[in-house]
C-alpha cells in the first residue's frame, strides 16, 4: 500500500495553526492598532541621526588628531572643524551643544599621532590634509547615499551637510590664497 500526501490540510493541522496564531497574538500583546507612518518613521530617523552624529564625531576626532600632529595647520582647520561640530549638533536627535575641541597633546610637527579611527595621521602636512579631505569626501558620499531612505526634513539636512563636506574636501586640497 502506497502512502500519498492529502490534497488539503487536515482538521488537526488547521486547528493547530489557528491555536499557534492566537498564541502568538497573545504573546506579542497585540493592541489592534495598526502602525502609522509616523510610528514607523521615528525610529528610522533616530537611528539615521545617531549614525550621522557618530560619523561626524569620528570626523571631529580626525580633525583634532591632524591639528595635534601638525600645529601649523590648526588655524586652517579650525573653521572647518567648527562647521563639522555644528553639523553634529544639528543632526543630534537631542540637539545638544557641539563637541568642543579635544585638548591637543604635546607633539611636534611631523609626529604621526593616531586618529581616533586608528589610522595614523600622515607625517607630512600635505598628506595629512589629503587624508582629511578623503575622510570628508567619503562621509559626504555616504550621506548622499543615505538621502534615499531618509525622511523629508532629515534628507534636506543630510543633503546640506553632504554638500558642505564636499566643499571641505575641496578647501582642504586647494592651495590657500591661490586664484584659479
SULQUIHU-V565915 format. One record per residue. N is the residue number from 0. RES is the residue in three letters. PHI is phi in radians with two decimals (999 if undefined). Layout:
# SULQUIHU-V565915
((N	RES	PHI) (N	RES	PHI))
This chain:
# SULQUIHU-V565915
((0	UNK	999) (1	UNK	-1.67) (2	UNK	-1.76) (3	UNK	-2.18) (4	UNK	-1.24) (5	UNK	-1.16) (6	UNK	-1.35) (7	UNK	-2.44) (8	UNK	-1.18) (9	UNK	-1.35) (10	UNK	-1.06) (11	UNK	-1.08) (12	UNK	-1.13) (13	UNK	-1.12) (14	UNK	-1.15) (15	UNK	-1.13) (16	UNK	-1.13) (17	UNK	-1.13) (18	UNK	-1.12) (19	UNK	-1.14) (20	UNK	-1.14) (21	UNK	-1.13) (22	UNK	-1.13) (23	UNK	-1.13) (24	UNK	-1.12) (25	UNK	-1.16) (26	UNK	-1.19) (27	UNK	-1.47) (28	UNK	1.22) (29	UNK	-1.00) (30	UNK	-1.69) (31	UNK	1.57) (32	UNK	-1.45) (33	UNK	-1.46) (34	UNK	-1.17) (35	UNK	-1.60) (36	UNK	-1.07) (37	UNK	-1.12) (38	UNK	-1.24) (39	UNK	-1.41) (40	UNK	-1.38) (41	UNK	-1.04) (42	UNK	-1.08) (43	UNK	-1.09) (44	UNK	-1.08) (45	UNK	-1.08) (46	UNK	-1.09) (47	UNK	-1.12) (48	UNK	-1.14) (49	UNK	-1.09) (50	UNK	-1.14) (51	UNK	-1.12) (52	UNK	-1.16) (53	UNK	-1.07) (54	UNK	-1.13) (55	UNK	-1.15) (56	UNK	-1.13) (57	UNK	-1.10) (58	UNK	-1.14) (59	UNK	-1.04) (60	UNK	-1.12) (61	UNK	-1.16) (62	UNK	-1.05) (63	UNK	-1.08) (64	UNK	-1.14) (65	UNK	-1.17) (66	UNK	-1.13) (67	UNK	-1.22) (68	UNK	-1.34) (69	UNK	-2.33) (70	UNK	-0.99) (71	UNK	-1.16) (72	UNK	-1.58) (73	UNK	-0.99) (74	UNK	-1.15) (75	UNK	-1.19) (76	UNK	-1.43) (77	UNK	-0.96) (78	UNK	-1.19) (79	UNK	-1.21) (80	UNK	-1.11) (81	UNK	-1.08) (82	UNK	-1.15) (83	UNK	-1.12) (84	UNK	-1.12) (85	UNK	-1.15) (86	UNK	-1.09) (87	UNK	-1.05) (88	UNK	-1.18) (89	UNK	-1.19) (90	UNK	-1.42) (91	UNK	-1.07) (92	UNK	-1.14) (93	UNK	-1.82) (94	UNK	0.92) (95	UNK	-1.49) (96	UNK	-1.18) (97	UNK	-1.12) (98	UNK	-1.07) (99	UNK	-1.52) (100	UNK	-1.06) (101	UNK	-1.28) (102	UNK	-1.08) (103	UNK	-1.39) (104	UNK	-1.21) (105	UNK	-1.26) (106	UNK	-2.87) (107	UNK	-1.42) (108	UNK	-1.08) (109	UNK	1.60) (110	UNK	-1.26) (111	UNK	-1.60) (112	UNK	-1.28) (113	UNK	-1.32) (114	UNK	-1.35) (115	UNK	-1.06) (116	UNK	-1.28) (117	UNK	1.67) (118	UNK	-1.43) (119	UNK	-1.27) (120	UNK	-1.32) (121	UNK	-0.97) (122	UNK	-1.26) (123	UNK	-1.64) (124	UNK	-0.97) (125	UNK	-1.10) (126	UNK	-1.19) (127	UNK	-1.14) (128	UNK	-1.15) (129	UNK	-1.12) (130	UNK	-1.11) (131	UNK	-1.18) (132	UNK	-1.10) (133	UNK	-1.09) (134	UNK	-1.14) (135	UNK	-1.09) (136	UNK	-1.10) (137	UNK	-1.10) (138	UNK	-1.17) (139	UNK	-1.07) (140	UNK	-1.13) (141	UNK	-1.09) (142	UNK	-1.21) (143	UNK	-1.12) (144	UNK	-1.14) (145	UNK	-1.15) (146	UNK	-0.99) (147	UNK	-1.03) (148	UNK	-1.80) (149	UNK	-1.53) (150	UNK	-1.13) (151	UNK	-0.67) (152	UNK	-1.12) (153	UNK	-1.14) (154	UNK	-1.08) (155	UNK	-1.11) (156	UNK	-1.15) (157	UNK	-1.09) (158	UNK	-1.10) (159	UNK	-1.15) (160	UNK	-1.19) (161	UNK	-1.12) (162	UNK	-1.12) (163	UNK	-1.11) (164	UNK	-1.09) (165	UNK	-1.14) (166	UNK	-1.15) (167	UNK	-1.02) (168	UNK	-1.03) (169	UNK	-1.12) (170	UNK	-1.12) (171	UNK	-1.22) (172	UNK	-1.81) (173	UNK	-1.54) (174	UNK	-1.46) (175	UNK	-1.11) (176	UNK	1.46) (177	UNK	-1.43) (178	UNK	-1.89) (179	UNK	-1.88))
